[in-house]
Every structure is written in structure tokens, then in C-alpha cells.
């Protein structure tokens, strides 16, 4: 079932879209929320399928690229 995302969920997705290599502490700091809240929000997005996968793509020019597949809700 699809539902509207909360403001925090939307902001977390925006942070990941800009830099998907940020760790949960950096995400929390960027959003001005606790690390626990950031982790619970990320887990919730994974649970509802808003984030489909985390993928690492490597090639000769770009190393350490992490792609986040986000479903448009």
C-alpha cells in the first residue's frame, strides 16, 4: 500500500539523492534529528518499499559510486 511520506522521510530521501554515501550519523546531523530517529526513518522507508535497493557500481573512471533506487510514491 502506498502512503504519503512524512516530511522527515522526504528530507532523508533528498539527502540520499544528493549524496548516497552519507552514513546514518551524517544524515541525522544534516537533518537535525537524532541518529536513532534517522535510522528508524531509513528502516521505515526500506520496509514500505520507498527505497528499493542500494547498489554499488564500479567502472574505470568512477570508484565507490553508491546508487539508491527510490520508488516514486
Residue, then its C-alpha position, 0 to 999 in steps of 0.5 A: x500500500x502506498x502512503x504519503x511520506x512524512x516530511x522527515x522521510x522526504x528530507x532523508x530521501x533528498x539527502x540520499x539523492x544528493x549524496x548516497x554515501x552519507x552514513x546514518x550519523x551524517x544524515x541525522x546531523x544534516x537533518x537535525x534529528x537524532x541518529x536513532x530517529x534517522x535510522x528508524x526513518x531509513x528502516x521505515x522507508x526500506x520496509x514500505x518499499x520507498x527505497x528499493x535497493x542500494x547498489x554499488x557500481x564500479x567502472x574505470x573512471x568512477x570508484x565507490x559510486x553508491x546508487x539508491x533506487x527510490x520508488x516514486x510514491 
